Amino acid sequence: MFWAYLGGMALFLLASAEIEPIQSAEGATNNSSEVMDTRSDENSIDPIAKRNHNPKFPYIVSIGANSNGYYKHLCMGVIIAKEFVLTAAHCIKRPRGSKPRKLYVAGGSDRLNSFSQTRFFVVSILTHPHFKILGGHDIGIVRVFPRFPLDNVRFRAIKFQSKERQGGGLKASLLGWGRVTIKMVKILEDLSFQTMDNEVCFRKHRFRFLTSSEICAMHFNGSRGGCDGDSGGPLINLKTEFLYGLLSYTRKACQPRTPYAFTRISTHSNWIEESMPKMLQIRINPGNYTKWKDRQ
């Protein structure tokens, strides 16, 4: 029964439960990174991207990898500062003994894999020290280079500093692109959810691994729920832009009208605030370039 239940938690990527220190995405030293061709910094915006439409949700980004020269979407992320993104720990944590992989962040547009998106390097990551698969604290911080040009048009940071613990009955949205194939252009989707008390989720819906560091929410409208490509996506009040949680797991990916577990932001806001200054202590040396086949 345990293994059947564990196998059903479809949103988890292969990950280690060991504590992982801040490290370079390039896997070498903490003072190494690369600089993208035609990417933006605070003073310049990609001229191709600038000509395209502005995003409805400028705080949403994709976290992905380079697959033979093409951008491969892996997970969702949300901008919280000029250099930082929040996401699920299982999206960025590597199995023990495996080589770190290069990760990238794409944002500035609701259209994934379009020319209107700008790509950034992930130069360091940090996962919560108490993160365990199906054990809570599924949250991580990503540092990017160059910094996001926070113009409140294509890029904007969202507030996360609330200590207020949310209960049941709150209407919210999960923002995500869902399952995406390489080179597929896809529009960001808004999925309707409502939070429920953890006790109800635990007893009525048999979410036996739900912890106090998580918040449970039911998908209640639309043809699909959260898919594996939505991992790390924000559970958010769109009117107030209040961030409740980050998508962690469910029994069956994409299933509509079923509960999903989200990492609770209010539980981790102190850890987030304390971790960002530590990550900024890592020195970044711009290096060579990444060439994208879909950007030629």
N, C-alpha and C positions, 0 to 999 in steps of 0.2 A: 504493500500500500504506500509506504514512504517513497519508494523509487518511482511508482506510477505518479504520485503527486508531484515529486520533484521534476520528473520529466515533463509534466504539464506546464511548468512555469516557463512559458515560451519566450519571454522577453530577455532572458539572461543570455549574454554571450559568455564564451569560455573565459573564466577568470580565476585568479588565485585568491585565497582568503588571507594571504600574508600581507603584513603592512608594507607599503611601498613608499619610499621616500620621494621627494621631488627629484625629477630627473629630466634630462633632455630627451625630446622626442626622437632625436637622431641616434640616441643610444651611445654616444661617445662620452664627451665631458659636458658638465653643466654650463660651460661657457661657449658652446658651439651652437650654431643655427644656420639657416639659409635665408636668403631673401628671394621673394618671388619676382618674376618678371611682370611688369605692368600692374603690380599691386599698389595699394594706396597707403599713404600715411596721413597724418593730421592735416597736411598742407596740400595734398593732391588726391584727387579721386580718379579712378580709372575712367578715361573719357568714353569708352564704350558703355560702361555701366551707367554713367551719368546721363546718357541719352534715354535710358529706359525708364519705365514707370517706377514710382516710389512704392515701397512695401507698406502694407497695412499694419504689419507687425514688425517694426524695425529692430526689435530686441531679440528676434529669433534667428538662430544660425544652425547650420549643419556642421557636424563633425564627421570627417571622412578620411580616406586614404587614397594613395596613388596606385591605381591598378593599370599597369602597363601604359602609363601616360594619360589615363582617364581618371577623372574624379569619381570616387566610389563613396556614396553616402552610407554612413554607419549608424549615426545616432543624432538626436536633437541636442541643442544647447540653448542657453539663454544668457544674454550679455548682462553683466552686473557692474562692470567698470571698464575703463579705457582699454585695459589689457586682459580682462578676465571674463571667463564663461563658466557657468555652472552646468553640470551634466550628471548623469548617473555614473557611479564608480565602475560598474560592470562594463561600461562602454570603453573605458580608457585603461583599465588595469590589465596587465598581461600575466599569463600563467608563470609561475615561478620557474626560472631557468630558461625562459624563452627570450629572444632578442626583442628589445623595444622596437616598435615600428614608427615610421614617420606618420604623423597625423596633421591634418589641415582643418581649417575652419572656413566655411563659405557663408557669406551673409550679404545684406544690402538689398535683397530682393525676395519676394514671396515665391519666385519661380526657381525651383531647384534645378541646377545644371544649365541654367541659361547664361547668356553673356552679361546679363544685368547683375550677376553676383560677383562679388570680390572675394578673392581667396587669401587666406593668411596662414602663416606657419604656427603650429603648436610648438612652443619652445620649452615648456615645462608643464608637468601635471602633478597633482597631489590628490590622493584618495583619502577618505576618512580613515583614521587608524583603527576604528572598530568595525569597519565594513566586513561582512561575511555574506556569502550567498545565502539568501533566504534567512538572513540574520539581522537585517536592518542596516541603517547608516549607508545606504547605497547612494553616495553623493561624492562628487569629485570636482576639482577646480582645474581649469585649463588656462594657461597663459599664452597669449598670442603675440606675434610680431609680423608686421608693424602693428602699432596700436590702432584701435577702431577710431575712425573720424566721427566722433559723436556729434552729429549735426542735427539730431532730432528729426531727420528726414529719412535717410537710408539706414542710419545706425542710432540706437538709443539704448541706454542702460536702464534696467528695471530695478526697483527697490526690493530688498529682501530682508531688511533689518528688523522686522516685527518679531516680538517674542510671544505674541498672542497665539494661543493654541486653538485651532479650529475644530469644531465638532461636526455633527451631522446636519443635513438639510440645506447645505450651501450650494447654490448653482455655480457652476464653473465650466471652463472649457479646457480641453487638451488641444494644443496646437502641434501639428506634425505633418510630415509628408508621406508617412506610411511606408509601404514597401516600394522601393525604387530600384530600377535597373540602371546600369551604367549608360550614360548619354540620354537617359529619359528626362525630358523637361516636365516638371510636375508642379502644380499650384499648391501652396500651403493650405491645409484644411483645418477647420475649426470644429472639433467634436464636442458634443454636449455631455456633461457629467453632472452628478450631484453627490456631494460627500455624504457619508453615513458614519454613525458611531462605530468605533473599532469593535465594540462588543457585539454589535449586530452583525458586522462583517465576519467576525470570528465564529459566532454560533450559527447564524442562519445560513451563511454562505461557505462555511468550513474553511476559511482562510487561516489555517492553523499556525502559519509562520508569521502572521502579522505581529509587529512589535509596536511599542509606544513611540518609536522614532518614525513611524509611518502613518499615513492617512489613507483610508479606504474611500473609493468613490465609484459610483455605479454609472456606466454608460447608459443613457436612456433615450437617445434619439439619433436616427441616422442608420445607414446600412452597414457601417463598420465601426468597431471599437479601435483601441490602440493596437497598432501592428509593431513588429519587431523594429522597423525603422523609426518608430516614434519613441523608443527608449530614451530616457533623459529629457523628454519633452515636458514643458511646464503645464501644471494644472493651475489655472489662473482665472481670476475675476477680470473679465475684459473691460468692464466699465471703470473699475478703480485701478486696474493693473496690479492687483494684489496677488503675489505669488504664494500659492498654497503648498505646492509640492512638485516633484519630478517623477516621471513615470519609471517604475521599477520592474514590476512583473504582474502576470496574471496566469490563469490556467491555460487559456488558449488564445494565442495572438489573433487580433483582428475581430474577435467575437463581439457582436453587438449585444447590448442589454445584459451585461455581466459586470461583476466587480473587478476593479483593478487596484493594485497597491502602489502608492506614491510615497517617495521619501518626503518626510515632513520638514519644510524649510524652517519653521519657527524653532524646532529642536536644534538646528544646526547653525543658526545665524551667528552665534558667538564664534564658533569654529571658523566660519567663512571669514569673518572680519579679522580674526587673529592670523589666519593663514596667508592672506594676500600680501601683507608686508614682508613676510618671510620669503615668499616666492619672488618678490621684487629684488631681493638681495643677489639673485643669480645674474651674473654678467652675460650679456648677449653680444656676440661678435658676428656681424653679418658676413656670410660666406658666399657660396656660389648660388646657382639658380636652379629652379625646377622648371622643366619644359612640359607643357601640357599639349597633348595632341588635339584636344577639343578647344584650344585657345589659339590655334594657328590660322 
